[in-house]
Amino acid sequence: MNDQNDKKAAPSQMKKGTWSVRTGILLSTIFLAVLFYWLLGFATHDIRSIKGPDYDLFFEEKIGKELKDKNESLTAEISRLNMEIRALSEERDLNSSGFKITEVALEQLNKQIASTKDDAERERLNQELEKFLKTRDRDQELQEKISKWILERQDMERELTGVQKEIDSRRTAAGKVWDKQGESHRTKLALLELALMVPLLLLAGYALLRVQKKQGSLLFPVLLAFVCATLVRLFFTLHEYLPRIWFKYIAIVAVIVVIIRFLVYLVGLATRPRPDRLLLQYRQAYEKYLCPICEYPIRVGPLKYLFWTRKSAVKTLAGTQKRQAPSLNQPYTCPACGQILFETCPDCGNIRHTLMEHCEHCGARKEVKTLF
């Protein structure tokens, strides 16, 4: 006599838990993936905080401290000369105003002296003349200084132009070297990030495939969350460092690979379904009185002269299920594909479903052969 517990045990059926438990597992897996994503983000942020070459120090070395100091000193000297010239110009403008006033007063005194012989008037004329001459001499002196400093400023501006051309030439050459060093530093950061994530992704992916074969493994949601988080972080890393012309091809190829892999998985479920999926397909077909192999209606008893499909089964079979069970008192074979759908149970002698694991009368279990 076979052990009844062994007969009722169905290893292909996995205990999935209640709806609330499955929802909790899903939400926990998503939250765990977010935490893994943040953790990897902290690591990549630390990698990106590695300092590269100093920009100011690099260009100071390439341009030369002497040339840079000369440029600064010439600029400061030209600025000083501009201030001096501006101050002298303002003083000359004021002096010119006084010079014109003195000139007008001197002309009036000349007219008055021509008509008088007063010594006091003559003395006053001499004083105004002396003042006029001093103002004229000061105006000439200021003009000479302004002209001298303008010429000096022009010489310095020409020299500054030459210095700036030399600096621009050196800066252009240094910029090319700087671009190479910057690109080298970016490549270094990208390799460090890839060296962190790619091995983790490969190890986690390999472990996920191994664990996937073990039904009900506790590590499966953890590994799935880690793989998803690593893939997303790897996507952003490639987007950050790869040129856009490369990234768009890599991204579209990756999406194509994922879709093809998913399509292969779906085709595999249809052509080579797992035992649990196959039993689910058989059960759904039996519930609608359809052959699980070809979906031809199981037309026995009150259903002898009816015909239905998967879509019309509920409407057609309404009210006939209660009368169907007593009529199944002998084996039944599908007339369309020849598959035996009901057979005699070797343990209790009643009619049982051929393509289901357990007898509905005694619970005896048998191995269901895969027909795909």
C-alpha positions in Angstrom: 0.0 0.0 0.0 1.4 3.3 -1.0 1.9 6.1 1.6 -1.0 8.5 1.3 1.1 11.4 2.3 3.5 10.7 -0.6 0.5 10.5 -3.0 -0.9 13.8 -1.9 2.5 15.6 -2.0 3.0 17.5 -5.2 6.6 18.6 -5.6 5.9 20.6 -8.7 3.4 22.8 -6.8 5.1 25.7 -5.0 3.5 27.3 -2.0 3.1 30.9 -3.0 1.4 32.3 0.1 -1.6 34.6 0.3 -2.2 37.7 -1.8 -1.0 40.0 1.0 2.2 38.0 1.4 3.0 38.0 -2.3 2.3 41.8 -2.4 4.6 42.3 0.6 7.4 40.3 -1.1 7.0 42.4 -4.3 7.1 45.7 -2.5 10.0 44.6 -0.3 11.9 43.5 -3.5 11.3 46.9 -5.1 12.3 48.8 -1.9 15.4 46.6 -1.6 16.3 47.4 -5.2 16.1 51.1 -4.4 18.4 50.6 -1.4 20.9 48.7 -3.5 20.7 51.5 -6.2 21.5 54.1 -3.5 24.3 52.0 -2.1 25.9 51.7 -5.6 25.3 55.4 -6.0 27.3 56.2 -2.9 30.2 54.0 -4.2 30.2 55.7 -7.7 30.0 59.1 -6.0 33.1 58.3 -4.0 34.9 57.2 -7.2 33.9 60.4 -9.0 35.2 62.5 -6.1 38.8 61.4 -7.0 40.6 64.6 -8.0 42.1 64.9 -11.4 44.9 67.3 -12.4 44.6 70.9 -11.2 43.5 73.3 -14.0 45.1 76.5 -12.7 48.4 74.8 -11.8 48.5 73.0 -15.1 48.1 76.1 -17.2 50.5 78.1 -15.0 53.2 75.5 -15.6 52.5 75.5 -19.4 52.3 79.2 -19.8 55.3 80.1 -17.5 55.3 82.2 -14.4 57.6 84.8 -15.9 55.3 85.4 -18.9 52.3 85.5 -16.7 53.9 88.0 -14.3 55.0 90.2 -17.2 51.4 90.2 -18.5 50.1 91.2 -15.1 52.8 93.9 -14.6 52.2 95.4 -18.0 48.4 95.4 -17.4 48.9 97.1 -14.1 51.3 99.7 -15.5 48.9 100.6 -18.4 46.1 101.0 -15.9 48.3 103.3 -13.8 49.2 105.4 -16.9 45.6 105.6 -17.9 44.8 107.0 -14.5 47.7 109.5 -14.7 46.7 110.7 -18.2 43.1 111.1 -17.0 44.2 113.2 -14.0 46.5 115.4 -16.1 43.9 115.8 -18.7 41.4 117.0 -16.1 44.0 119.4 -14.7 44.8 120.7 -18.2 41.2 121.4 -18.8 40.9 123.4 -15.7 44.2 125.3 -16.5 42.9 126.0 -20.0 39.8 127.5 -18.6 41.8 129.8 -16.4 44.1 130.6 -19.3 41.2 131.8 -21.4 39.9 133.9 -18.6 43.3 135.5 -18.1 43.7 136.1 -21.8 40.3 138.0 -21.9 41.2 140.1 -18.9 44.6 140.9 -20.4 43.0 142.2 -23.6 40.7 144.5 -21.6 43.6 145.9 -19.6 45.6 146.6 -22.8 42.7 148.7 -24.1 42.4 150.6 -20.8 46.2 151.2 -20.6 46.3 152.5 -24.1 44.0 155.4 -23.0 45.6 156.1 -19.6 49.0 156.7 -18.2 48.3 155.5 -14.7 51.2 153.5 -13.1 48.8 151.4 -11.0 47.0 150.2 -14.0 50.3 149.4 -15.7 51.4 147.4 -12.6 48.1 145.5 -12.7 48.7 144.8 -16.3 52.1 143.4 -15.6 50.6 141.1 -12.9 48.0 139.8 -15.2 50.6 139.3 -17.9 52.8 137.3 -15.5 49.8 135.2 -14.5 49.0 134.6 -18.1 52.5 133.4 -18.9 52.6 131.1 -15.9 49.2 129.6 -17.0 50.5 129.1 -20.5 53.7 127.5 -19.3 51.8 125.1 -17.1 49.5 124.2 -20.0 52.5 123.4 -22.2 54.1 121.4 -19.4 50.9 119.4 -18.9 50.6 118.8 -22.6 54.1 117.5 -22.8 53.6 115.1 -19.9 50.3 113.8 -21.4 52.0 113.3 -24.7 55.0 111.5 -23.1 52.7 109.1 -21.1 50.5 108.4 -24.1 53.6 107.4 -26.1 54.8 105.3 -23.1 51.4 103.7 -22.9 51.3 102.9 -26.6 54.7 101.2 -26.3 53.4 99.1 -23.3 50.2 98.2 -25.1 52.2 96.9 -28.1 54.4 94.9 -25.8 51.3 93.6 -23.9 49.8 92.6 -27.3 52.8 90.5 -28.0 52.8 88.9 -24.6 49.1 88.1 -24.9 49.6 86.5 -28.3 52.4 84.3 -26.8 50.1 83.4 -23.9 47.3 82.5 -26.3 49.6 80.4 -28.3 50.8 78.5 -25.3 47.3 78.2 -23.9 46.0 76.7 -27.1 48.8 74.1 -27.1 48.3 73.4 -23.4 44.5 73.1 -24.0 45.1 70.1 -26.3 47.3 68.4 -23.7 44.7 69.3 -21.0 41.9 67.7 -23.0 43.9 64.5 -23.3 44.6 64.5 -19.5 40.9 65.2 -18.7 39.8 62.4 -21.0 42.3 60.1 -19.5 41.0 61.0 -16.0 37.4 60.4 -17.2 38.4 57.0 -18.6 40.1 56.1 -15.4 36.9 56.9 -13.4 34.7 55.0 -15.9 37.0 51.9 -15.6 36.8 52.1 -11.9 33.1 52.2 -11.9 32.8 49.4 -14.4 35.4 47.4 -12.4 33.0 47.7 -9.5 29.7 47.0 -11.1 30.4 44.5 -13.9 31.9 41.8 -11.7 29.1 42.3 -9.2 26.5 42.1 -12.0 28.0 38.9 -13.4 28.3 37.2 -10.0 24.8 38.2 -9.0 23.4 37.2 -12.4 25.1 33.8 -12.3 23.8 33.3 -8.7 20.3 34.4 -9.8 20.2 31.8 -12.6 21.4 29.1 -10.2 18.8 30.1 -7.6 16.0 30.4 -10.1 16.1 26.6 -10.6 15.4 26.1 -6.9 11.7 26.8 -6.4 10.9 28.9 -3.3 14.5 30.1 -2.7 14.7 32.9 -0.2 17.7 34.5 -2.1 15.8 34.9 -5.4 14.1 38.3 -4.6 17.3 39.6 -3.0 19.4 38.7 -6.0 16.7 40.0 -8.4 16.7 43.4 -6.6 20.5 43.6 -6.7 20.7 42.7 -10.4 18.0 45.2 -11.3 19.7 48.0 -9.3 23.1 47.2 -10.8 21.7 47.3 -14.3 20.1 50.7 -13.8 23.2 52.1 -12.2 25.4 50.6 -15.0 23.0 52.2 -17.6 23.6 55.7 -16.1 27.4 55.1 -15.9 27.5 54.3 -19.6 25.3 57.3 -20.3 27.7 59.5 -18.3 31.0 58.4 -19.8 30.3 57.0 -23.3 30.0 59.4 -26.2 26.4 59.8 -27.3 27.1 58.3 -30.8 28.3 55.1 -29.0 25.8 55.1 -26.3 22.7 55.1 -28.5 23.9 52.0 -30.4 24.8 50.2 -27.1 21.4 51.1 -25.6 19.4 50.0 -28.6 21.4 46.7 -28.9 20.8 46.1 -25.1 17.1 46.7 -25.5 17.0 44.3 -28.5 18.8 41.6 -26.6 16.4 42.0 -23.6 13.4 41.8 -25.9 14.8 38.8 -27.7 15.6 37.0 -24.4 12.0 37.7 -23.2 10.6 36.5 -26.5 12.6 33.3 -26.2 11.4 32.8 -22.7 7.7 33.2 -23.8 8.2 30.9 -26.7 9.8 28.4 -24.3 6.8 28.6 -22.1 4.6 27.9 -25.0 6.6 25.1 -26.6 8.4 23.6 -23.5 6.4 24.7 -20.5 7.6 23.8 -17.0 5.6 21.1 -15.2 3.8 23.6 -13.0 2.9 25.8 -15.9 1.8 22.7 -17.9 -0.4 21.5 -15.1 -2.0 25.0 -14.8 -2.7 24.9 -18.5 -4.3 21.4 -18.2 -6.4 22.5 -15.2 -7.7 25.6 -16.9 -8.7 23.5 -20.0 -10.5 20.8 -17.8 -12.4 23.6 -16.0 -13.8 24.7 -19.4 -14.4 21.2 -20.7 -11.8 21.6 -23.4 -9.1 19.1 -24.4 -5.8 20.4 -22.9 -3.9 19.4 -26.0 -6.1 20.6 -28.9 -8.9 22.6 -27.1 -11.6 20.5 -28.7 -14.7 20.4 -26.5 -15.2 17.4 -24.2 -18.7 16.5 -25.4 -20.0 13.9 -23.0 -23.4 13.5 -21.3 -25.5 16.6 -21.5 -22.8 18.3 -23.6 -23.0 15.7 -26.3 -24.6 18.0 -28.9 -23.1 21.3 -27.8 -20.1 23.1 -29.2 -18.1 25.9 -27.5 -14.7 27.5 -27.5 -12.5 28.9 -24.8 -14.2 32.3 -25.1 -17.8 31.0 -25.2 -17.3 28.2 -22.6 -18.7 30.1 -19.6 -21.9 31.1 -21.4 -22.4 27.8 -23.1 -21.7 25.6 -20.1 -23.8 27.6 -17.6 -26.1 25.2 -15.7 -24.7 22.0 -17.2 -21.7 21.4 -14.8 -23.8 19.7 -12.1 -25.2 17.2 -14.6 -21.8 16.4 -16.1 -20.1 14.7 -13.2 -22.3 11.6 -12.9 -22.0 10.9 -16.7 -18.2 10.4 -16.4 -18.4 6.7 -15.6 -16.0 5.4 -18.3 -12.7 6.5 -19.9 -12.9 9.2 -22.5 -10.6 10.0 -25.4 -10.5 13.2 -27.4 -11.9 12.5 -30.9 -9.8 15.3 -32.4 -6.3 14.5 -31.2 -6.6 11.0 -29.7 -5.4 12.0 -26.2 -6.9 10.0 -23.3 -8.5 12.6 -21.1 -10.3 10.4 -18.5 -9.1 7.0 -17.4 -9.7 4.5 -14.6 -7.8 5.1 -11.4 -5.7 2.0 -10.6 -6.0 2.6 -6.9 -9.7 3.2 -6.4 -11.2 2.1 -9.7 -13.1 5.4 -10.3 -12.7 7.7 -13.4 -10.0 10.3 -12.9 -8.4 13.1 -15.1 -5.6 11.6 -17.1 -3.6 14.8 -17.3 -3.9 15.8 -13.7 -1.5 14.7 -10.9 -4.1 13.5 -8.4 -7.3 11.4 -8.5 -10.2 13.5 -7.3 -11.7 10.4 -5.5 -8.7 9.0 -3.6 -6.0 11.6 -4.1 -3.6 9.1 -5.6 -0.7 10.8 -7.4 1.0 9.9 -10.6 3.6 11.4 -12.8 2.1 13.4 -15.7 4.1 13.0 -18.9 5.0 16.2 -20.8 3.4 16.1 -24.2 5.4 19.1 -25.6 
